Amino acid sequence: MARKVSYEHALGTDRGISFDPLDGEIIEKLLKKDIREGEERLMLALLADAIEHFQKHVLSKDEKEKKLFQEAEQWFLEKDNDGLFSFEYICETLQLRPNYIRQGLLSWKEARRKECSVEGHRAGRAKSVKTRVAHTSARFSKTA
């Protein structure tokens, strides 16, 4: 009978509500896990948002969009920031390599800018060729 009493005492009855301390620990662990997963989802969303701004506005002429790009780039390049939502801390928490991501983003940026520069050069060249053709055609039509 002593066992039954000590077991009931361990369950801790409070006005008809009983709980097992082990269940409380399990629930607490689950809550911490959910909180942790929630924090990681938030961090991942922040990282994805920064990457989106970086890529979407890399070539922007609009001042607001340029600012979004610059803020994202600055956030990626910032080191020695131990803040909860710093790029370094987020990468550490999500088990990502920040230098690898930085290198990839900067390489992508340079490739995108070169591509745009080449496209701009080609467009400018095509425009000048059209102008020369139009000018030459007009000159020949006057003499004919």
C-alpha positions as CSV (number, residue, x, y, z in Angstrom):
1,M,0.0,0.0,0.0
2,A,2.9,2.3,0.7
3,R,3.9,2.2,-3.0
4,K,0.4,3.3,-4.1
5,V,0.5,6.3,-1.8
6,S,4.0,7.4,-2.9
7,Y,3.0,7.1,-6.5
8,E,-0.1,9.1,-6.0
9,H,1.9,11.7,-4.1
10,A,4.4,11.8,-7.0
11,L,1.6,12.5,-9.4
12,G,0.8,15.5,-7.3
13,T,-3.0,15.9,-7.1
14,D,-4.3,19.4,-7.0
15,R,-8.1,19.6,-6.6
16,G,-8.7,16.6,-8.8
17,I,-6.1,17.5,-11.5
18,S,-3.1,15.3,-11.5
19,F,0.0,15.5,-13.5
20,D,3.2,13.5,-13.8
21,P,6.4,15.6,-13.5
22,L,7.8,13.6,-16.4
23,D,5.0,14.6,-18.6
24,G,5.7,18.2,-17.8
25,E,9.3,17.8,-18.9
26,I,8.2,16.2,-22.1
27,I,5.7,19.0,-22.8
28,E,8.4,21.6,-22.0
29,K,10.8,19.9,-24.4
30,L,8.2,19.8,-27.1
31,L,7.4,23.5,-26.6
32,K,11.0,24.4,-26.8
33,K,11.4,22.3,-29.9
34,D,8.4,24.1,-31.5
35,I,9.8,27.5,-30.4
36,R,13.2,26.6,-31.8
37,E,11.6,25.4,-35.1
38,G,9.6,28.6,-35.3
39,E,12.8,30.7,-34.7
40,E,14.6,28.7,-37.5
41,R,11.6,29.3,-39.9
42,L,11.8,33.0,-39.1
43,M,15.5,33.1,-39.7
44,L,15.1,31.1,-43.0
45,A,12.4,33.6,-44.1
46,L,14.7,36.5,-43.3
47,L,17.5,35.0,-45.3
48,A,15.3,34.2,-48.2
49,D,13.9,37.8,-48.2
50,A,17.4,39.3,-48.2
51,I,18.5,37.0,-51.1
52,E,15.3,38.0,-53.0
53,H,16.0,41.8,-52.5
54,F,19.7,41.2,-53.4
55,Q,18.8,39.5,-56.7
56,K,15.7,41.4,-57.6
57,H,17.2,44.9,-57.2
58,V,20.9,44.3,-58.2
59,L,20.5,46.4,-61.4
60,S,17.7,48.7,-60.3
61,K,17.8,52.4,-61.1
62,D,15.0,53.2,-58.7
63,E,16.3,54.8,-55.5
64,K,14.1,52.7,-53.1
65,E,15.0,49.5,-54.9
66,K,18.7,50.4,-54.9
67,K,18.5,51.0,-51.1
68,L,16.9,47.6,-50.6
69,F,19.8,46.0,-52.6
70,Q,22.4,47.9,-50.7
71,E,20.9,47.0,-47.3
72,A,20.8,43.3,-48.3
73,E,24.3,43.4,-49.6
74,Q,25.6,45.2,-46.4
75,W,23.8,42.6,-44.3
76,F,25.4,39.7,-46.1
77,L,28.9,41.3,-46.0
78,E,28.7,42.3,-42.3
79,K,31.0,40.3,-40.0
80,D,31.6,40.5,-36.3
81,N,27.9,41.1,-35.5
82,D,26.6,38.8,-32.8
83,G,23.0,40.0,-33.1
84,L,20.2,37.5,-33.1
85,F,19.2,38.2,-36.7
86,S,22.7,38.9,-38.1
87,F,23.6,37.0,-41.2
88,E,26.5,35.2,-39.4
89,Y,24.2,34.1,-36.5
90,I,21.4,32.9,-38.8
91,C,23.9,30.8,-40.9
92,E,25.3,29.3,-37.7
93,T,21.9,28.5,-36.4
94,L,20.8,27.0,-39.7
95,Q,24.1,25.2,-40.1
96,L,25.0,27.1,-43.3
97,R,28.4,28.3,-44.4
98,P,28.2,32.2,-44.5
99,N,31.4,32.6,-46.6
100,Y,30.2,30.2,-49.2
101,I,26.9,32.0,-49.5
102,R,28.6,35.4,-49.7
103,Q,31.0,34.2,-52.4
104,G,28.1,32.8,-54.4
105,L,26.1,36.0,-54.1
106,L,29.0,38.2,-55.1
107,S,29.9,36.0,-58.0
108,W,26.2,36.0,-59.1
109,K,26.2,39.8,-58.8
110,E,29.3,40.3,-61.0
111,A,28.0,37.9,-63.6
112,R,24.6,39.6,-63.7
113,R,26.2,43.0,-64.1
114,K,28.6,41.8,-66.8
115,E,25.6,40.2,-68.6
116,C,23.7,43.5,-68.4
117,S,26.7,45.4,-69.6
118,V,27.1,43.2,-72.6
119,E,23.4,43.3,-73.4
120,G,23.5,47.1,-73.1
121,H,26.5,47.3,-75.4
122,R,24.8,45.1,-77.9
123,A,21.6,47.1,-77.8
124,G,23.6,50.3,-78.2
125,R,25.5,48.8,-81.1
126,A,22.3,47.6,-82.8
127,K,20.8,51.0,-82.4
128,S,23.8,52.7,-84.0
129,V,23.7,50.2,-86.9
130,K,19.9,50.9,-87.4
131,T,20.7,54.7,-87.4
132,R,23.5,54.3,-89.9
133,V,21.3,52.1,-92.1
134,A,18.4,54.6,-91.9
135,H,20.8,57.5,-92.7
136,T,22.4,55.6,-95.6
137,S,19.0,54.6,-97.0
138,A,17.7,58.2,-96.8
139,R,20.9,59.4,-98.6
140,F,20.4,56.8,-101.4
141,S,16.7,57.5,-101.8
142,K,17.4,61.3,-102.3
143,T,20.0,60.6,-105.0
144,A,17.9,58.0,-106.8
